Amino acid sequence: MNNYASVNQDDCISCGACNSAAPDIFDLDNSGIAGVIYEGDSNRGVTAIAADLQEELQEAYDNCPTQCIQLAAAPFA
C-alpha cells in the first residue's frame, strides 16, 4: 500500500486533476503548482496518508496527465 505522496513540481502543469480528485491531500499554490498539503506535509512526502483517503489518492495518481505524483510505501525523507 502506498501511504506517502509527493509531487514532482517541476513536471506539474497546473491542471488541478489531483486537487479535484483528492482535495484533502493536494492543493495548488499561488503559481498553480500542485503539492501535498495533507496534515501539513508541505509536499515532503513524510506524512502517512490515512487509509480512508487511499481511494482518492489512487484516483489523483491515475488521473495526473504528467504522472508527477509520486507514491511510496515509506516516507520520502
LINCORNOR-V883984 format. One record per residue. N is the residue number from 1. RES is the residue in one letter. PSI is psi in whole degrees, 0 to 359 (none if undefined). OMEGA is omega as a letter, one per 40 degrees, with the letter a starting at -180 (999 if undefined). NEAR is the number of other ideal C-beta (glycine too) atoms within 8 Angstrom. Layout:
# LINCORNOR-V883984
N:RES:PSI:OMEGA:NEAR
N:RES:PSI:OMEGA:NEAR
This chain:
# LINCORNOR-V883984
1:M:134:i:4
2:N:104:a:11
3:N:351:a:8
4:Y:143:a:15
5:A:150:i:15
6:S:158:i:12
7:V:129:i:15
8:N:96:a:9
9:Q:340:i:10
10:D:333:a:5
11:D:352:a:8
12:C:135:i:11
13:I:13:i:6
14:S:34:a:9
15:C:335:i:6
16:G:7:a:9
17:A:321:a:10
18:C:317:i:14
19:N:326:i:11
20:S:320:a:6
21:A:325:a:10
22:A:71:a:12
23:P:342:i:7
24:D:349:a:6
25:I:318:a:14
26:F:148:i:15
27:D:164:i:8
28:L:140:i:10
29:D:186:a:8
30:N:339:i:3
31:S:357:a:5
32:G:8:a:7
33:I:133:a:10
34:A:154:i:15
35:G:160:i:12
36:V:125:a:14
37:I:354:a:10
38:Y:123:i:11
39:E:35:i:4
40:G:23:a:6
41:D:332:i:11
42:S:36:i:7
43:N:23:i:10
44:R:338:a:10
45:G:33:a:14
46:V:359:a:8
47:T:123:a:12
48:A:131:i:6
49:I:132:a:11
50:A:149:a:6
51:A:324:a:4
52:D:354:i:4
53:L:3:a:12
54:Q:324:i:12
55:E:317:i:6
56:E:319:i:11
57:L:314:a:14
58:Q:321:i:9
59:E:317:i:10
60:A:315:i:15
61:Y:313:a:11
62:D:330:a:6
63:N:358:i:9
64:C:117:a:12
65:P:338:a:7
66:T:0:a:7
67:Q:40:a:6
68:C:355:i:12
69:I:127:i:14
70:Q:132:i:10
71:L:147:i:8
72:A:157:i:12
73:A:344:a:6
74:A:157:i:5
75:P:149:a:9
76:F:332:a:10
77:A:none:999:5
